[in-house]
Amino acid sequence: MKYGKIVHGILHRKVNRFIAEVFIDGVLEQVHIKNTGRLQELLISGVDVLLEWSTNPNRKTRFSLISVWKKERLVNIDSQAPNKVAYEAILAGKIKEISQVDVLKREVTYGDSRFDLYYEKGDEKGFIEVKGVTLEQDGVAMFPDAPTSRGTKHVLKLIRAREEGYRAMILFVIQMKGCHSFTPHLKMDEKFSRALQTAFREGVVIMAYDSIVTEDGLVIDKEVPVVVP
């Protein structure tokens, strides 16, 4: 996926879940954060950031914060990006657990939930839930970086879908390079981590792929080993 016009900035501070203050060409601007996670290890005063210039003249903020430099590593923090790049990667046959599909749809309702992707491949039908990963510690990618009751609900619904004959999958899109493994963040959200363990035992496919992050784009790259304790 590609972004529109990109500008460089220096983060001054995170104001709240949705707003940050960034110096752009020496001018302090309030910008939209395209991620409602905590991002504590990323949004540190003084770090270099990348922003997309909005084409909507009615928006209150002119810029959206999409990427952050963590030392030499560029991390994409756009929470809407993983679904887009997962869709593109599956269509291109880059996700080996799925390969080529006959049908691929986004935002499909199942019961009282909505999964990110639905696919058909011959007689096989399946749901895929996509989660973006921005948290990394010592080369280990982890999710979530904040408690997520919604994420837990999705995992439990995938188990139900699996029981009803669908193939059920969770794709963690690591929004950076340089991670050697992925694991659920047990200390941050025990309920989600336990649900993921149950899903793994019940046959839900759990996979993780890293991404190539550029200043104006994001693309899924290589599979990363998943460790479910």
C-alpha positions as CSV (number, residue, x, y, z in Angstrom):
1,M,0.0,0.0,0.0
2,K,1.1,3.6,-0.7
3,Y,0.4,6.8,1.2
4,G,-0.1,10.2,-0.3
5,K,2.1,13.2,0.4
6,I,4.5,12.5,3.3
7,V,6.2,15.1,5.5
8,H,8.9,14.7,8.2
9,G,8.4,15.9,11.8
10,I,9.7,15.8,15.3
11,L,7.4,14.6,18.0
12,H,6.8,17.1,20.9
13,R,4.4,15.1,22.9
14,K,1.4,12.8,22.8
15,V,-1.6,14.7,24.0
16,N,-4.2,11.8,24.2
17,R,-5.1,8.6,22.4
18,F,-5.9,10.5,19.2
19,I,-3.8,13.7,19.2
20,A,-0.1,14.4,19.3
21,E,1.9,17.7,18.9
22,V,4.6,17.6,16.3
23,F,7.1,20.1,15.0
24,I,6.8,20.3,11.2
25,D,9.3,22.7,9.6
26,G,9.7,24.4,13.1
27,V,5.9,24.9,13.5
28,L,4.1,23.1,16.2
29,E,1.1,21.3,14.8
30,Q,-1.6,19.1,16.4
31,V,-1.8,15.9,14.4
32,H,-4.0,12.8,14.3
33,I,-2.5,9.5,15.7
34,K,-3.7,6.6,13.4
35,N,-3.5,4.2,16.3
36,T,-5.3,4.1,19.7
37,G,-2.8,1.8,21.4
38,R,-0.4,3.1,24.1
39,L,2.7,3.2,21.9
40,Q,4.7,4.2,25.0
41,E,8.0,2.8,23.7
42,L,7.6,4.7,20.4
43,L,6.0,8.1,21.0
44,I,8.8,9.6,22.9
45,S,9.5,13.3,22.9
46,G,12.1,14.2,20.3
47,V,11.8,11.2,18.0
48,D,11.6,11.6,14.2
49,V,8.2,10.8,12.8
50,L,6.5,10.7,9.4
51,L,3.1,12.1,8.7
52,E,0.6,11.9,5.8
53,W,-0.9,15.2,4.6
54,S,-4.7,15.0,4.6
55,T,-6.6,15.9,1.4
56,N,-9.8,16.5,3.4
57,P,-10.2,20.3,3.8
58,N,-12.8,19.8,6.6
59,R,-10.6,17.9,9.0
60,K,-9.5,19.6,12.2
61,T,-6.0,18.2,11.8
62,R,-4.0,18.5,8.6
63,F,-1.7,15.6,9.2
64,S,-1.9,12.0,10.4
65,L,1.0,10.4,12.2
66,I,1.8,7.1,10.4
67,S,5.4,6.1,11.2
68,V,8.0,6.5,14.0
69,W,11.8,6.0,14.0
70,K,12.9,3.6,16.8
71,K,16.6,4.1,16.6
72,E,17.5,2.8,13.1
73,R,14.2,1.0,12.6
74,L,11.1,2.6,11.0
75,V,7.9,1.4,12.6
76,N,4.5,1.9,10.9
77,I,1.8,2.7,13.5
78,D,-1.1,3.1,11.2
79,S,-3.8,0.7,12.7
80,Q,-5.7,0.7,9.4
81,A,-2.7,-0.4,7.3
82,P,-2.5,-4.1,8.4
83,N,-5.9,-5.0,6.9
84,K,-5.0,-3.3,3.6
85,V,-1.6,-5.0,3.2
86,A,-3.0,-8.4,4.3
87,Y,-5.7,-8.1,1.6
88,E,-3.1,-7.2,-1.0
89,A,-0.7,-10.0,0.1
90,I,-3.4,-12.7,0.0
91,L,-4.5,-11.6,-3.4
92,A,-0.9,-11.8,-4.5
93,G,-0.5,-15.3,-3.1
94,K,2.2,-14.2,-0.6
95,I,0.7,-15.8,2.5
96,K,1.7,-19.5,2.2
97,E,-0.9,-20.8,4.6
98,I,-3.6,-19.7,2.2
99,S,-2.0,-19.4,-1.2
100,Q,-4.3,-18.4,-4.1
101,V,-7.9,-17.9,-3.3
102,D,-11.1,-17.8,-5.4
103,V,-12.9,-15.3,-3.4
104,L,-11.7,-12.7,-0.9
105,K,-13.9,-10.2,0.9
106,R,-13.3,-7.6,3.6
107,E,-15.3,-6.9,6.7
108,V,-17.6,-9.9,6.7
109,T,-20.2,-10.4,9.4
110,Y,-20.4,-13.7,11.4
111,G,-23.0,-13.9,14.1
112,D,-22.6,-10.7,16.2
113,S,-19.0,-10.2,15.1
114,R,-17.3,-9.0,12.0
115,F,-14.1,-10.5,10.8
116,D,-11.5,-8.6,8.7
117,L,-11.4,-11.1,5.8
118,Y,-13.4,-14.0,4.4
119,Y,-12.1,-16.3,1.7
120,E,-13.2,-19.2,-0.4
121,K,-10.8,-21.6,-2.1
122,G,-12.4,-24.6,-3.8
123,D,-14.6,-26.2,-1.2
124,E,-12.7,-24.4,1.7
125,K,-14.3,-21.4,3.3
126,G,-12.5,-19.4,6.0
127,F,-12.3,-16.3,8.2
128,I,-9.1,-14.3,8.9
129,E,-8.7,-11.8,11.7
130,V,-5.8,-9.4,11.1
131,K,-4.0,-7.7,14.0
132,G,-1.3,-5.0,13.6
133,V,1.8,-5.3,15.8
134,T,3.9,-2.3,16.8
135,L,5.4,-3.5,20.1
136,E,8.9,-5.0,20.0
137,Q,11.2,-5.9,22.9
138,D,14.6,-7.4,22.3
139,G,13.6,-8.6,18.8
140,V,10.4,-10.2,20.0
141,A,7.2,-8.8,18.5
142,M,4.2,-8.8,20.9
143,F,0.5,-8.1,20.8
144,P,-1.4,-6.3,22.3
145,D,0.3,-3.2,23.7
146,A,-2.9,-2.4,25.6
147,P,-5.8,-4.6,26.9
148,T,-8.2,-5.5,24.1
149,S,-11.5,-7.1,25.1
150,R,-12.6,-6.7,21.4
151,G,-9.5,-8.7,20.3
152,T,-10.4,-11.5,22.8
153,K,-13.9,-11.6,21.5
154,H,-12.7,-12.0,18.0
155,V,-10.4,-14.9,19.0
156,L,-13.3,-16.7,20.8
157,K,-15.5,-16.2,17.8
158,L,-12.9,-17.7,15.5
159,I,-12.9,-20.8,17.7
160,R,-16.7,-21.0,17.2
161,A,-16.2,-20.6,13.4
162,R,-13.7,-23.4,13.4
163,E,-16.1,-25.7,15.3
164,E,-18.8,-24.9,12.6
165,G,-16.6,-26.1,9.8
166,Y,-14.8,-22.9,8.7
167,R,-11.1,-22.6,8.5
168,A,-10.1,-19.9,11.0
169,M,-6.9,-17.9,11.0
170,I,-5.3,-15.0,12.8
171,L,-2.7,-13.0,10.9
172,F,-0.4,-10.8,13.0
173,V,1.1,-8.1,10.7
174,I,4.3,-6.9,12.4
175,Q,4.6,-3.3,11.2
176,M,8.4,-3.4,11.1
177,K,11.5,-5.5,10.2
178,G,14.0,-7.0,12.5
179,C,11.9,-9.3,14.7
180,H,12.9,-12.9,15.1
181,S,9.7,-14.2,16.7
182,F,6.2,-13.2,17.8
183,T,4.4,-14.1,21.0
184,P,1.2,-12.9,22.8
185,H,1.8,-10.2,25.4
186,L,0.7,-12.2,28.5
187,K,1.6,-9.5,31.0
188,M,-0.4,-6.8,29.2
189,D,-3.6,-8.8,28.5
190,E,-3.9,-12.3,30.1
191,K,-7.4,-12.9,28.8
192,F,-6.3,-12.3,25.2
193,S,-3.2,-14.5,25.6
194,R,-5.2,-17.3,27.2
195,A,-7.8,-17.1,24.4
196,L,-5.0,-17.3,21.8
197,Q,-3.6,-20.4,23.6
198,T,-7.1,-22.0,23.5
199,A,-7.5,-21.1,19.8
200,F,-4.1,-22.7,19.0
201,R,-5.2,-25.9,20.7
202,E,-8.5,-25.9,18.9
203,G,-6.9,-25.7,15.4
204,V,-7.1,-22.0,14.7
205,V,-4.1,-21.1,12.5
206,I,-1.9,-18.4,14.1
207,M,0.6,-16.8,11.8
208,A,2.9,-13.7,11.8
209,Y,4.5,-11.8,9.0
210,D,6.8,-8.8,9.2
211,S,6.7,-5.9,6.8
212,I,8.9,-3.7,4.7
213,V,8.3,-0.1,5.9
214,T,9.2,2.8,3.6
215,E,8.5,6.4,4.1
216,D,5.4,6.3,1.9
217,G,4.3,2.7,2.0
218,L,4.0,-0.7,3.7
219,V,4.1,-4.2,2.3
220,I,4.0,-7.7,4.0
221,D,7.3,-9.5,3.6
222,K,8.4,-12.6,5.4
223,E,6.9,-15.1,7.9
224,V,8.1,-14.8,11.5
225,P,8.0,-17.8,13.9
226,V,5.0,-17.7,16.4
227,V,5.6,-18.8,20.0
228,V,2.4,-19.6,21.9
229,P,3.4,-20.5,25.5
